[in-house]
Amino acid sequence: MQTRRDFVTWLSALSLVGLARPLAADDRAEEAATTAARWWLDHVDGGRYATSWDEAAPVFKDVVTREQWDQAVQSVRTPLGRCLSRRLRSRRLVDSLSGAPKGPYAVLQFQTDFEWKGDVVETITPALGRDGRWRVASYFIK
């Protein structure tokens, strides 16, 4: 069974390491990915971790089981308390991530304030699926 640190390291690596060629800016795609990420984060913020796993990208589900996700996200998010505010800090499209299937992916960073910890950076990486839907492929809190 993965430890919390191993899991967080995986999330971080998938989100940040090996970003490939940035894709040309595409406001429509970036906005759709941002909307999908915010919708997914609403589930996490509401403690609906199983639903967030259900709605995640296949690459996410291939690496972590629903039970592992539930345990990991609880151990990371519970100590932070409620989400008080979240502001999009940056977003960019990339064509692939190291160790992941070909994208595109959107790498989004949010500046987030939680009840018991402020000034947190959340990195969420939605992937565009074959069905045209953006789904979260990774999530990292720093």
QUIGITA-V893877 format. One record per backbone hydrogen bond with DSSP energy under -1.0 kcal/mol. NH is the residue of the N-H (numbers start at 1). CO is the residue of the C=O. E is the energy in kcal/mol with one decimal. If there is no record, write none. Layout:
# QUIGITA-V893877
nh=NH co=CO e=E
nh=NH co=CO e=E
This chain:
# QUIGITA-V893877
nh=7 co=3 e=-2.4
nh=8 co=4 e=-2.8
nh=9 co=5 e=-2.6
nh=10 co=6 e=-2.3
nh=11 co=7 e=-2.5
nh=12 co=8 e=-2.5
nh=13 co=9 e=-2.9
nh=14 co=10 e=-2.7
nh=15 co=11 e=-1.9
nh=16 co=12 e=-2.8
nh=17 co=13 e=-1.7
nh=20 co=96 e=-1.8
nh=23 co=93 e=-2.4
nh=30 co=26 e=-2.9
nh=31 co=27 e=-2.4
nh=32 co=28 e=-2.1
nh=33 co=29 e=-2.5
nh=34 co=30 e=-2.2
nh=35 co=31 e=-2.6
nh=36 co=32 e=-2.2
nh=37 co=33 e=-2.3
nh=38 co=34 e=-2.6
nh=39 co=35 e=-2.2
nh=40 co=36 e=-2.4
nh=41 co=37 e=-2.8
nh=42 co=38 e=-1.7
nh=43 co=39 e=-1.1
nh=44 co=40 e=-1.7
nh=45 co=41 e=-3.6
nh=46 co=42 e=-1.7
nh=47 co=44 e=-1.8
nh=48 co=43 e=-2.7
nh=49 co=47 e=-1.5
nh=52 co=48 e=-2.0
nh=53 co=49 e=-2.2
nh=54 co=50 e=-2.6
nh=55 co=51 e=-2.1
nh=56 co=53 e=-1.4
nh=57 co=136 e=-3.0
nh=61 co=57 e=-1.8
nh=62 co=58 e=-2.1
nh=64 co=60 e=-1.7
nh=69 co=65 e=-2.6
nh=70 co=66 e=-2.5
nh=71 co=67 e=-2.3
nh=72 co=68 e=-2.7
nh=73 co=69 e=-3.0
nh=74 co=70 e=-1.9
nh=75 co=71 e=-2.1
nh=76 co=72 e=-1.5
nh=77 co=73 e=-3.2
nh=78 co=74 e=-2.0
nh=80 co=77 e=-1.6
nh=81 co=78 e=-1.0
nh=84 co=113 e=-3.0
nh=85 co=113 e=-1.7
nh=87 co=111 e=-2.6
nh=89 co=109 e=-3.5
nh=90 co=109 e=-1.7
nh=92 co=107 e=-1.3
nh=94 co=105 e=-2.6
nh=95 co=21 e=-1.8
nh=100 co=97 e=-2.0
nh=103 co=95 e=-2.8
nh=105 co=94 e=-2.6
nh=106 co=126 e=-2.4
nh=107 co=92 e=-3.0
nh=108 co=124 e=-2.7
nh=109 co=90 e=-2.6
nh=110 co=122 e=-2.8
nh=111 co=87 e=-3.2
nh=112 co=120 e=-3.4
nh=113 co=85 e=-2.5
nh=114 co=117 e=-2.8
nh=115 co=82 e=-2.7
nh=116 co=80 e=-2.9
nh=120 co=112 e=-3.0
nh=122 co=110 e=-2.4
nh=123 co=140 e=-3.1
nh=124 co=108 e=-2.2
nh=125 co=138 e=-2.4
nh=127 co=135 e=-3.4
nh=128 co=104 e=-2.5
nh=129 co=133 e=-3.2
nh=132 co=129 e=-2.1
nh=135 co=127 e=-2.3
nh=137 co=125 e=-3.1
nh=140 co=123 e=-2.2
nh=142 co=121 e=-2.7
